[in-house]
Amino acid sequence: MKHSLVLPLSFAVFAALSVALHLSGVSVIEENGLIENAQLTVLLLAVAVQGLALAGLARRAGREDARALLAMGMVMISVPLAGTGREVNFGRMLGITPEAVDTAKLVYGVIVLLLILGGFGLWSVKVSRRWQRFRAFLAGPVCRPVYAAVAVFVLAGLLENGKIGLPPSMLLEELAELATFLLILEFALRFAQAAADTAVPPKTLRYGAVAWIYAAAVAALVFLAV
């Protein structure tokens, strides 16, 4: 499976600029600041990419391979959705009162839960050879970024608490979280390609488009911060 170098390279540039800005006295780690906005941008891209892939799979749900991938994708999209719910400021985004924020979060959580339950229901009722398909999905290249994301997310927690021989660092912790979300975006891109492969004839997705959108968003955030 092809990999675009744009995502890791843009992360490296963004991390270097963030460190430089931090050392020069510019605050980049505050809530809704430069790094958190970059994290949210990545998560929204991941949701959009995977959501479009799920829509395509739904149109091909008469085929069992598409149906199986659709079921797994409905469960897995909960990861970037949960991350988005964690990072987004509902009050500022929706322009609602603090009392209404709790309701908005509840509705959002119910939507995510319904997607998960729908995925498990589709998997249980409409997919045969479930165990074989599940093992193949977990062992395949699509899921590898997820395993790396878990490791980096654990590292982020260790950096926050200073448990790996380094003093606690919010900057490194936020950058590690950004790397985690980039790996989730990489999963979404791989999932989208796997979804496209179920089409007849198979389609080839261009990773560069999404990657360059992310790079442009990062560049805009840096420009605004400076």
N, C-alpha and C positions, 0 to 999 in steps of 0.2 A: 504494500500500500504506500502511495506517494505521501511524502511529508512536505509541507511548505516550511521554509526556513523563516518566513516573515514573522510568525508568532514568537518563536524564541528570540529572534534578533530584536524585535520591537520591545520585548520584555527587557532584554539586556540594556537597550538604550534608555528605556523608561526608568529602570532601576538606577542606572548611573546618574541620570538627571535628577531623580528624586533624592538620591544621596547627596549630590552636589547642592541642590536647593536646601536640603535640611542642614547641611554644614554651613551654608551661607546665612542661616537664620530664618529662612522661609519655612513656615509651618506647612507640612504636606501630609501630616497624619491626623489632623483634626477630623471630627465627624463631618461628613459631606465635603471633605477636602479632596485634594488631587488624587490620592491613591484610592480612596473609597469610591470616588466617581469612576475611576478606571475599572475598579472591580465590578461595579454595577454595569458598566458598558459591556464588559466581557460576558457577564451572566445573561444580560438581555440578548446579546448576539447568540449565545448558546441556546436560549429558549426559542429564539426565532428560527434558527437553523433546524433544530430538532422538531419544532412544531410544524414547519413546512414539510419535513420528511415524513412525519406522522400523517399529515393530510394526504400526501401522495400514497402512502401505504393503505390508508383507508379507502382510497379509490380502487386499489387493487386487492381488497380484502377477500375477493373470491378465490384467490390463490393462497394455499396454506403457508407457503414460505413468507409471503407478505403479511399474512395474519399473525403468524408467530412473532415476526419482528415488530409488528404493530403492538402486540400485547406487551412485549418486553420494553418497547420504547415508551409506552404509556406509564409504566412504572418508573423507568429511568429518568424521564423528564422531570420527575419530582425533585431530583438533585439540584439542577439549576434553578428551578422554581423556588425551592426552599432557600437557596442562597440569595435569590433576588428578594424574597420576602424579608430576609434577615438584613439586607443592605439598604433597601429602599426606605425612604421617609414618606410614609403614607399621607401624613398631614400636609406636608409641603407639596407632594405630587398631586394630590386630589383636592387640595384646598379645603380640607374639612377640619372640624373642631376636634380637640383631643378626645372628647367622648365618642365621636364617630370613628376614630382611628381603631379602637378595639373591635368595633363591628366590621370594619373593612378587613382587618387582619383575620377575623373569624371567617368571613366569606371567602377570603383568599385561601385559608387553610382547608376549608370544606372543598373548594374546587380541586386543590391538590390531592386531597384524600379520595375524591370521586375518581380522579384519573388513575390513582393507584388501584383502587378497588375494581374499576373497569378493566384495567389491564390484567389483574389476576382472574377476573371473571371470564374474560375472553380467552385467556390462556387455559383455564380449566375446562371450558366447554367446547371451544372451537379448534383446539390445537391437539394433534396427535403426536406421538413420539416426543412427549414433552421433555423427558429427562435427557434424551439424546440432544435435542435442540438446545436445551439450557446449558448443558456441558459444552457444546460446541461454541455457543455464544460467549460463555465465560472464558474459554480457553483461546478464543480467537483474538485477532489484533484490535477489534473494535473496543474491547473492554480494557486493554492495557493502560490507557491513560487514566482510567478510574483508579486502578491500583496505585499508580504513581501519585495521583491526587490525594489519596488517603494518606500516603507516607508523608507528602509535603505538608498536609494539613496538621498531622501530628507534630511535625517539625515546627510549624508555626506556633503551636501551643507551647512547645518547649522553649522557643525563643522568647515568647511573651513572659514566661515565668523564670527565665534564666537558668534552665536545668541542664544545659549542655556545656557548661564551662564558660559561658559568656554571660555578661551582665544582661539583665532584662532589656529588651529593645523593642519598642513599639514599631519603629521603622522597619526593622527586619521582619517582625511578625506580620505587618501589613503587606510587605512585599512577598512574603511566603504565601499569604492568603491569595494575593493576586496570581502567583504562579499556580496555586491550586485551581483557581477558576479558569485559568488558561488551559490547564489540562482537561477540565470539564468541557471547555469549548472544543478542544481537540477531539474528545470523545464524540461530541455532537457532530462534528465534521465527518468523522469516520462512520458514525451511525447513518448520516445522510447519504454517504456513498454506498453503504450496505443496502439502504432502502432503494437507492437508484438502481442497484444491481438486480432488484427483483422485477424491474420493468422489462417489457419485451418490445424491442431489444433493450439490453441494459444501457443505462446512460452514464456518462462520465461527468462528474461534478468538478468544477474548478475551485480549488481551495483558495486560490489567490484572491478572488473577489472579496470573500468574507475577511480574509487575513488583512487585506489592504484597507478595508473599512475600519477594522480595529486599529490599524496603525495610524490612520488619519484621525480617528477619535482621540487616540493617545497624544498625537501631535497637537491637536486643538486644545486638549486639557493642559498640556505643558505651556502652550502659548498663553492661555488664559491665566495660568498661575504666575507666569513671569510678568 
